[in-house]
Amino acid sequence: MVQTWQLQEAKNKFSRVVENAVSRGPQIITKRGVEVAIVISCEEYQRLLVSKGSLSEFFRQSPLADLDIDLTRDTSEVRQDIELS
């Protein structure tokens, strides 16, 4: 469960913030009501690092990868200029 902490409270209860990040998930830190940081467990961080892949891998794994799409370039002439009044 994601929990939100004001910065001062997070500083005062840092051990609890870390424990919650490990056991309950990301902990959001706010400063003057604005979300400024997130504390996550090392396990979650490692998972995020591993999930990064190249753009070409992303497209290869897409459910749309096997669709037959016509990607040939349109060679028709350029349209005439249009005057807007």
C-alpha positions as CSV (number, residue, x, y, z in Angstrom):
1,M,0.0,0.0,0.0
2,V,1.5,3.3,-1.0
3,Q,1.6,5.8,1.8
4,T,2.4,9.5,1.6
5,W,4.6,11.3,4.2
6,Q,5.4,14.9,4.7
7,L,9.1,15.5,4.5
8,Q,9.6,16.4,8.1
9,E,7.6,13.4,9.3
10,A,9.6,11.1,6.9
11,K,12.8,12.5,8.4
12,N,11.6,11.8,11.9
13,K,10.3,8.3,11.1
14,F,12.9,7.3,8.5
15,S,13.2,3.7,9.8
16,R,9.4,3.3,9.5
17,V,9.4,4.8,6.0
18,V,12.0,2.3,5.0
19,E,10.3,-0.6,6.7
20,N,7.0,0.3,4.9
21,A,8.8,0.5,1.6
22,V,10.1,-3.0,2.0
23,S,6.9,-4.5,3.3
24,R,4.1,-2.4,1.8
25,G,5.5,-0.8,-1.3
26,P,6.6,2.6,-2.5
27,Q,6.4,5.5,0.0
28,I,5.8,9.0,-1.4
29,I,7.5,12.0,0.2
30,T,5.9,15.4,-0.1
31,K,7.3,18.9,0.5
32,R,4.8,21.7,0.9
33,G,2.1,19.4,-0.5
34,V,4.0,18.5,-3.7
35,E,5.3,15.0,-4.3
36,V,9.1,15.2,-4.5
37,A,10.5,11.8,-3.9
38,I,9.6,8.1,-3.5
39,V,11.3,5.6,-1.2
40,I,11.3,2.0,-2.7
41,S,12.9,-1.2,-1.6
42,C,16.1,-2.5,-3.2
43,E,14.1,-5.4,-4.6
44,E,11.7,-3.1,-6.3
45,Y,14.5,-0.9,-7.6
46,Q,16.3,-4.0,-9.0
47,R,13.1,-5.1,-10.7
48,L,12.7,-1.7,-12.3
49,L,16.3,-1.9,-13.6
50,V,15.9,-5.3,-15.1
51,S,12.6,-4.4,-16.8
52,K,14.4,-1.7,-18.9
53,G,15.0,-2.9,-22.4
54,S,15.7,-1.4,-25.8
55,L,13.0,0.3,-27.9
56,S,13.4,-2.4,-30.5
57,E,12.7,-5.1,-27.9
58,F,9.6,-3.3,-26.8
59,F,8.2,-3.2,-30.3
60,R,9.2,-6.9,-30.9
61,Q,7.2,-7.9,-27.7
62,S,4.2,-5.8,-28.7
63,P,1.0,-7.7,-29.3
64,L,0.8,-5.7,-32.5
65,A,4.2,-7.0,-33.8
66,D,2.6,-9.7,-36.0
67,L,0.1,-7.4,-37.8
68,D,0.5,-6.9,-41.5
69,I,0.9,-3.1,-41.8
70,D,1.6,-1.4,-45.1
71,L,4.6,0.9,-44.3
72,T,5.4,1.9,-47.9
73,R,5.8,5.6,-48.4
74,D,3.1,7.6,-50.3
75,T,4.7,8.8,-53.5
76,S,1.8,11.0,-54.7
77,E,2.5,14.6,-55.7
78,V,2.4,17.4,-53.1
79,R,-0.9,19.1,-52.7
80,Q,-1.3,22.7,-54.0
81,D,-1.1,25.5,-51.6
82,I,-4.4,26.6,-50.1
83,E,-5.1,30.3,-49.5
84,L,-6.9,31.0,-46.3
85,S,-8.9,34.2,-46.2
